[in-house]
């Protein structure tokens, strides 16, 4: 009986060794962007002016900073004031709020805030990739709160969302 235990242990050990060798994982970072750094080295991002009907002063500043930060942090491109290999400019065209849902009493229970940005993208190394497009994002909040109570938090979320959309459309090629 002792030899059966030893044989079972040897079989288990061999099976475990086979399992460990056949099931391997490779970990690494996936490429964040599809930029050909041999051709593209610089990016210029113009300040987006707030041309929405409703103007909230900190919005343009936060949007402009987030755009620049995203491209600096997630690519090896050098940010230049103008004339970059990639050029992004545009304007904030919409910042609106709408009643989204109504409760049993007939009053609004949720308010939807929407941010819209028009973007012009120029790839000076490959003009086939140039485009002009609108990007938008929205957030909702409970109507029992004032917009001024939640505005900064909502703007941060919407700005991040739109900056990611623009990043993906320009250099990630999604």
HELIX and SHEET records of a PDB file:
HELIX    1   1 UNK A    2  UNK A   22  1                                  21    
HELIX    2   2 UNK A   57  UNK A   74  1                                  18    
HELIX    3   3 UNK A  127  UNK A  129  5                                   3    
HELIX    4   4 UNK A  147  UNK A  167  1                                  21    
HELIX    5   5 UNK A  168  UNK A  172  3                                   5    
SHEET    1   A 4 UNK A  49  UNK A  50  0                                        
SHEET    2   A 4 UNK A  86  UNK A 102  1                                        
SHEET    3   A 4 UNK A  42  UNK A  45  1                                        
SHEET    4   A 4 UNK A  78  UNK A  79  1                                        
SHEET    1   B 4 UNK A  49  UNK A  50  0                                        
SHEET    2   B 4 UNK A  86  UNK A 102  1                                        
SHEET    3   B 4 UNK A 108  UNK A 123 -1                                        
SHEET    4   B 4 UNK A 131  UNK A 142 -1                                        
END                                                                             
